Amino acid sequence: MSLGNKLAEARRAKNLTQEQLAEQLNVTRQAVSRWESDAAYPETEKIVRMAQILEVSCDYLLQDGVDEKGKPAAPTVTRLLKQAQGKRVKLTFYEGDGMPVVHEWCVIQDFDGAWANVEVVVNKRKPQKNEVRLIPLSAISTITFLKNGEAARRSPLELN
């Protein structure tokens, strides 16, 4: 995300207009507009002051992969797994033979580094027969969130 996009997002989060931010920075509203559209870049001292006003870090405004507090942002897959953790999902992943495996009833129990512990239903006729598998994150192709009570559609790729 660009400096301009981050600036606009942080300004809106603080419920400030471009004019209000410009006033606090002693610049014109047009200057803020140019920064937010990436048509121009603010001076270093303005970036420092913006970070204070918007309560974000300078690192967040200037670097990719940094959250508002200046810490490394979680990768997209990690954020997705946090949302999926403990919820029923339809999971597609690749096993050793390279063929995709689709499991309609899965619960991602936890994940760490490059691995996820996933509870899968092995036999739909005996739903109590589940197993926990350790799956490399690199093997996961798709995660589909299922609403409570919603059954996933059967997939022709499903092997179990």
C-alpha positions as CSV (number, residue, x, y, z in Angstrom):
1,M,0.0,0.0,0.0
2,S,1.3,3.4,-0.9
3,L,2.1,6.3,1.5
4,G,-0.9,8.1,0.0
5,N,-3.3,5.3,0.7
6,K,-2.0,4.7,4.2
7,L,-2.3,8.4,4.9
8,A,-5.8,8.6,3.6
9,E,-6.8,5.5,5.6
10,A,-5.3,6.7,8.8
11,R,-6.8,10.2,8.4
12,R,-10.3,8.7,7.9
13,A,-9.8,6.4,10.9
14,K,-9.3,9.5,13.0
15,N,-12.4,11.2,11.4
16,L,-10.4,14.1,10.1
17,T,-11.0,15.8,6.8
18,Q,-8.1,16.8,4.5
19,E,-8.7,20.4,5.5
20,Q,-8.5,19.6,9.3
21,L,-5.3,17.6,8.8
22,A,-3.8,20.4,6.6
23,E,-4.6,23.0,9.3
24,Q,-2.8,20.9,11.9
25,L,0.2,20.6,9.6
26,N,0.2,24.2,8.5
27,V,-0.2,23.3,4.8
28,T,-3.0,23.6,2.3
29,R,-5.8,21.1,1.8
30,Q,-4.4,20.7,-1.8
31,A,-1.1,19.6,-0.4
32,V,-2.8,16.8,1.6
33,S,-4.8,15.8,-1.4
34,R,-1.6,15.5,-3.5
35,W,0.1,13.4,-0.8
36,E,-3.0,11.1,-0.6
37,S,-3.1,10.7,-4.4
38,D,0.7,10.0,-4.5
39,A,1.2,13.0,-6.8
40,A,3.6,14.5,-4.3
41,Y,5.4,13.4,-1.1
42,P,5.6,15.3,2.2
43,E,8.8,16.5,3.7
44,T,10.3,14.4,6.5
45,E,9.2,16.7,9.2
46,K,5.6,16.6,8.0
47,I,5.7,12.8,8.0
48,V,6.8,12.8,11.6
49,R,4.1,15.3,12.5
50,M,1.4,13.3,10.6
51,A,2.4,10.1,12.4
52,Q,1.9,11.9,15.7
53,I,-1.5,13.4,14.7
54,L,-2.8,10.2,13.2
55,E,-1.3,8.0,16.0
56,V,0.5,5.7,13.6
57,S,4.2,5.1,13.3
58,C,6.4,6.7,10.6
59,D,7.5,3.1,9.7
60,Y,3.8,2.3,8.9
61,L,3.5,5.3,6.6
62,L,6.8,4.7,4.8
63,Q,7.3,1.0,4.6
64,D,5.3,-1.9,3.3
65,G,4.7,-4.9,5.6
66,V,4.5,-2.7,8.8
67,D,1.4,-2.3,10.9
68,E,0.2,1.0,12.5
69,K,2.3,0.4,15.6
70,G,5.5,-0.1,13.5
71,K,5.6,-3.9,14.0
72,P,5.9,-6.3,11.0
73,A,2.5,-7.0,9.7
74,A,1.2,-10.5,9.6
75,P,1.3,-12.1,6.1
76,T,-2.1,-12.4,4.4
77,V,-2.2,-16.2,4.9
78,T,-1.6,-15.7,8.6
79,R,-4.4,-13.2,8.9
80,L,-6.7,-15.5,7.0
81,L,-5.8,-18.4,9.2
82,K,-6.5,-16.3,12.3
83,Q,-10.0,-15.6,11.0
84,A,-10.5,-19.3,10.2
85,Q,-9.1,-20.7,13.4
86,G,-11.8,-22.6,15.3
87,K,-14.4,-22.2,12.6
88,R,-15.8,-24.8,10.2
89,V,-14.3,-24.3,6.7
90,K,-14.1,-26.1,3.4
91,L,-10.4,-26.6,2.8
92,T,-8.5,-27.6,-0.4
93,F,-4.9,-28.6,-0.1
94,Y,-2.4,-30.7,-2.0
95,E,-1.0,-34.0,-0.6
96,G,2.1,-35.8,-1.5
97,D,1.0,-37.0,-4.9
98,G,0.2,-33.4,-6.0
99,M,-3.5,-34.0,-6.4
100,P,-5.8,-31.6,-4.7
101,V,-7.9,-32.9,-1.8
102,V,-11.1,-31.1,-0.8
103,H,-12.4,-31.5,2.7
104,E,-15.8,-30.0,3.3
105,W,-15.8,-30.2,7.1
106,C,-12.6,-29.0,8.6
107,V,-11.7,-27.0,11.7
108,I,-8.3,-25.3,11.7
109,Q,-7.3,-25.9,15.3
110,D,-4.1,-23.9,15.3
111,F,-1.1,-23.0,13.2
112,D,2.5,-22.0,13.7
113,G,5.1,-21.0,11.2
114,A,4.7,-23.1,8.1
115,W,2.2,-25.7,9.5
116,A,-1.5,-26.0,10.5
117,N,-3.2,-28.5,12.7
118,V,-6.5,-29.3,10.9
119,E,-9.3,-31.5,12.2
120,V,-11.0,-33.2,9.2
121,V,-14.0,-35.5,9.0
122,V,-12.7,-38.7,7.5
123,N,-16.1,-40.5,7.2
124,K,-19.2,-38.4,6.6
125,R,-21.4,-41.4,7.5
126,K,-19.8,-41.5,10.9
127,P,-19.2,-37.8,11.6
128,Q,-17.7,-38.6,15.0
129,K,-14.7,-40.2,13.3
130,N,-12.4,-37.2,12.8
131,E,-8.6,-37.0,12.6
132,V,-6.2,-34.2,13.1
133,R,-3.7,-33.7,10.3
134,L,-0.6,-31.5,10.2
135,I,-0.7,-29.7,6.9
136,P,2.0,-27.5,5.5
137,L,0.6,-24.0,4.8
138,S,2.3,-24.1,1.4
139,A,0.0,-27.0,0.5
140,I,-3.3,-25.1,1.2
141,S,-4.9,-24.0,-2.0
142,T,-8.2,-22.5,-0.8
143,I,-10.1,-21.8,2.4
144,T,-13.9,-21.3,2.2
145,F,-15.7,-20.0,5.2
146,L,-19.0,-21.8,5.8
147,K,-21.9,-20.2,7.7
148,N,-23.4,-22.1,10.6
149,G,-25.8,-24.8,9.3
150,E,-24.5,-24.4,5.7
151,A,-23.3,-27.6,4.0
152,A,-20.6,-27.2,1.5
153,R,-21.5,-28.3,-2.0
154,R,-19.9,-31.6,-3.0
155,S,-16.9,-31.2,-5.2
156,P,-15.9,-33.5,-8.0
157,L,-12.4,-33.3,-6.7
158,E,-13.3,-34.6,-3.3
159,L,-11.5,-37.9,-2.7
160,N,-13.0,-39.0,0.7
